[in-house]
Amino acid sequence: MNDSSLTHTDDTGAARMVDVSDKPPLTREAIAEARIHLQPETIDLIRANGMKKGDVLAVARIAGIQAAKQTSLLIPLCHQLPLSKVSVEFEFEPQGIHIITTAKTTAQTGVEMEALTAASIAALTLYDMCKAVDKTMVIADVRLLLKTKVAVER
C-alpha cells in the first residue's frame, strides 16, 4: 500500500479528516469482536456474579455502548455519527469470553470504528473488573467481522 491510497492523509502526507459531504447517507452496520482469555476460576466467578466489583458483564456492556458513542472523541479523525444501535453481547468459551459488538447508523460514513471501539472497551472493562483475581488475562483477536451499507429507503 502506498501513501496515496490512505484516505486520512492529504497529498503531502498530513493528517486530515475525510470530507464525506458529497456522499449519500446510507444505512450502515458493523460487527466486531474481541476475546479475553481468563482462568477457569475467573470464568466461574463471572458466571456466578461473584466479583466484588459487581456484575462484570453488565458493567462491560454499558462501557462498550458508551465507548461506541464516544468514538469520535477517542479516535481523532473519526466523524461523529448518530448511532441508531449499539449492542454488546458475551459468549462464554472454555478459555474466556467472546465479545461481539454491533453498531448501526444512517450516515455518510461507516460505523466500523464504533463497533471496534465497543469491543475493545468492553474487553478492557472485563480486564479491569477481574484484575484483582486473575493476573494472567489476555485480550486478543480484536477485529472487524462484517460491515454493510444499503441505500436508505424513503
matplotlib code that plots the C-alpha trace (Angstrom):
import matplotlib.pyplot as plt

x = [0.0, 1.3, 0.6, -1.7, -4.2, -4.6, -7.8, -6.8, -3.7, -3.6, -1.2, 1.7, 1.1, -0.5, -3.4, -6.9, -10.5, -12.0, -14.7, -17.8, -20.2, -20.8, -21.6, -25.3, -26.4, -26.7, -27.8, -24.5, -23.9, -20.6, -20.0, -16.7, -15.3, -12.7, -11.8, -10.5, -8.7, -9.4, -8.6, -11.4, -11.9, -12.4, -15.0, -16.8, -16.8, -18.2, -20.9, -21.9, -21.8, -19.3, -16.9, -16.6, -16.8, -20.3, -21.9, -18.9, -20.9, -23.4, -20.6, -18.7, -21.8, -22.5, -18.8, -18.9, -22.0, -20.7, -17.4, -19.1, -21.0, -17.7, -15.6, -15.1, -13.6, -11.2, -10.1, -9.0, -10.1, -13.4, -16.6, -19.2, -22.1, -25.7, -25.8, -29.2, -28.0, -25.1, -25.2, -22.6, -23.0, -20.9, -20.4, -18.6, -15.9, -13.7, -10.7, -12.6, -15.3, -16.0, -17.3, -19.5, -20.5, -22.8, -23.1, -25.6, -26.2, -27.6, -24.8, -22.3, -19.5, -19.1, -19.5, -16.8, -14.7, -17.6, -18.1, -14.3, -14.2, -17.1, -15.4, -12.1, -13.5, -15.8, -12.7, -10.7, -13.6, -13.7, -9.9, -10.3, -13.2, -11.2, -7.6, -7.7, -8.4, -6.7, -3.2, -2.9, -5.7, -5.0, -7.1, -6.9, -8.4, -10.0, -11.2, -13.9, -16.1, -18.6, -19.6, -22.5, -24.2, -27.5, -29.5, -31.9, -35.5, -37.7]
y = [0.0, 3.4, 6.7, 7.9, 5.1, 6.3, 8.3, 10.1, 11.9, 14.6, 14.9, 16.0, 13.2, 15.5, 14.1, 15.1, 14.3, 12.8, 15.0, 12.9, 15.8, 14.6, 11.0, 10.0, 8.8, 5.0, 2.6, 1.2, -1.6, -3.1, -6.2, -6.5, -9.0, -9.3, -12.1, -12.1, -15.2, -15.9, -18.6, -21.1, -19.9, -16.3, -17.5, -19.3, -16.2, -14.1, -16.7, -16.7, -12.9, -13.3, -10.5, -7.9, -5.1, -6.2, -7.6, -7.8, -8.4, -5.6, -3.1, -4.2, -4.0, -0.4, 0.6, -0.8, 1.1, 4.3, 3.8, 3.4, 6.7, 8.5, 7.1, 10.4, 11.8, 8.9, 8.4, 11.8, 11.6, 9.8, 11.5, 12.0, 9.6, 9.5, 5.9, 4.1, 0.9, -0.4, -3.9, -5.7, -9.5, -12.0, -15.8, -17.9, -20.1, -22.7, -20.2, -17.0, -14.7, -13.8, -10.3, -9.4, -5.9, -4.3, -0.6, 0.8, 4.3, 6.1, 8.4, 9.3, 7.2, 3.8, 2.7, 0.1, 2.2, 2.4, -1.4, -1.9, 0.6, -1.0, -4.4, -3.0, -1.1, -4.0, -6.2, -3.6, -3.2, -7.0, -6.9, -4.1, -5.8, -9.1, -7.9, -8.5, -12.2, -13.0, -11.9, -13.9, -12.3, -11.6, -9.5, -10.9, -11.0, -7.5, -7.4, -6.3, -9.2, -7.5, -4.1, -3.4, -0.5, -0.2, 2.6, 4.4, 3.6, 6.7]
z = [0.0, -0.9, 0.9, -1.9, -1.0, 2.6, 3.0, 6.2, 4.6, 2.1, -0.9, 1.4, 3.9, 6.5, 8.6, 7.6, 8.3, 5.2, 3.5, 3.2, 2.4, -1.2, -0.1, 0.3, 3.7, 3.8, 6.4, 7.7, 10.2, 11.5, 13.7, 15.6, 18.2, 20.9, 23.2, 26.7, 27.9, 31.6, 34.2, 34.7, 38.2, 36.9, 34.4, 37.2, 39.3, 36.4, 35.7, 39.4, 39.6, 42.4, 41.7, 44.5, 42.0, 40.9, 37.7, 35.4, 32.2, 32.9, 33.5, 30.5, 28.3, 29.4, 28.9, 25.4, 24.5, 26.0, 24.2, 20.8, 21.5, 22.2, 19.4, 17.6, 20.9, 21.2, 17.6, 16.3, 12.7, 13.1, 12.2, 14.9, 14.0, 15.0, 16.3, 16.0, 17.6, 19.7, 21.2, 23.2, 23.7, 25.5, 24.9, 27.5, 26.0, 27.7, 27.8, 28.4, 27.0, 23.4, 22.9, 19.9, 19.2, 16.6, 15.7, 13.3, 11.8, 8.8, 7.8, 5.1, 6.5, 8.1, 11.6, 12.0, 14.3, 16.7, 16.7, 17.2, 20.0, 21.7, 21.6, 22.8, 25.7, 26.8, 26.9, 28.8, 31.3, 31.8, 32.4, 34.9, 36.7, 37.0, 37.5, 41.3, 40.9, 37.5, 36.7, 33.5, 31.4, 27.8, 25.4, 21.9, 18.4, 18.3, 14.7, 12.3, 11.3, 8.9, 7.6, 5.4, 3.7, 2.0, 0.4, 2.7, 1.9, 1.7]

ax = plt.figure().add_subplot(projection="3d")
ax.plot(x, y, z, "-o")
ax.set_aspect("equal")
plt.show()
